[in-house]
Amino acid sequence: MLSHDRQRAILERLAHQHRFTVDALQNELDVSRSTLQRDLRELESRGEVVRVHGGVVHPQHVGGESTLRRRSRQNLPAKRKIASAAAALVPRGTCVFIDAGSTAMSVGMQLLTRRDLRIFTNNVSLLAAAIRHGSDASVTAIGGEVREVSCALVGGASDTWLGRLRFDYAVIGASGLDRADGASTTELSESAVKSSVLERSRHSILVCDASKCKQPAAIGFADWNAFDHWVVDRRPPRGFGSVACKVLVADS
């Protein structure tokens, strides 16, 4: 069995059972322990699994919701490609909303260097970066309560702010994607912010890597028609996206 086929088999098993011991995977795949460990290291480097003592776990099932710091370290090459392609879609002189989340954060970091933009965000980490390193773009925080796990500003204050604003572009992340239902996230208050921003934006860009396909999160916030572009690191499975949502493969 080729490494690609082994790794796909590992991911298919984790999609259903979420956690496996190394011994169980070795028996199921009938491979040497060194070969299996090599596959698991590669999958972990792409953010598709999390290795724990004696086993491996699906990323969405590690002690509940992943923290932003952990997600920021996962699948870094894909995030960089997506960020560059998404940033290039934002025209000069526009007002842009940057969502919370690690991939949106990567886009925001690139847009901070542009003097021609006005950025609004509920991403606390992006705000901190603008303060720490400076920003050529104008940056405005959307008020709210801080969700520590995602460094997002959410809640009643953010709802009040958003009711007064309109955006030319919105850069939105997602925790999971479904062929029929579109984009989803893990928490109700973040879902509310995403939905409100999409309603108030002329154009919208979904930034989400292909590993999220067929792994919907608990709370849906937008169908495919809510997005103008989906920037992804590799060609997604057939049926993901829509006529209204143009799929842009970042490395193509």
NORTASUL-V192729 format. One line per field, one symbol per residue. psi: psi as a letter, one per 20 degrees, with the letter a starting at -180 (. if undefined). A space follows every 10 residues. Layout:
BEGIN
psi: ???
END
This chain:
BEGIN
psi: pqhghghhhg hhghhhihpq qhggggghil rqhhgghggh gghhhjjirp projaqqphj kokbpqrhgg hhiqlggggg gggghghiio rqkrpppprr qhghghghhh hhioijqppq qjohhgghhh ggiqphqppp ppraqpohhi lqpraghhgg ghiiqqqgqp oprqhrqpgh icqraipghh ggggggghhj phqqopopri iiqjmqahoq iqrhiiqhqo pqhrprqpip arhhoppooh j.
END
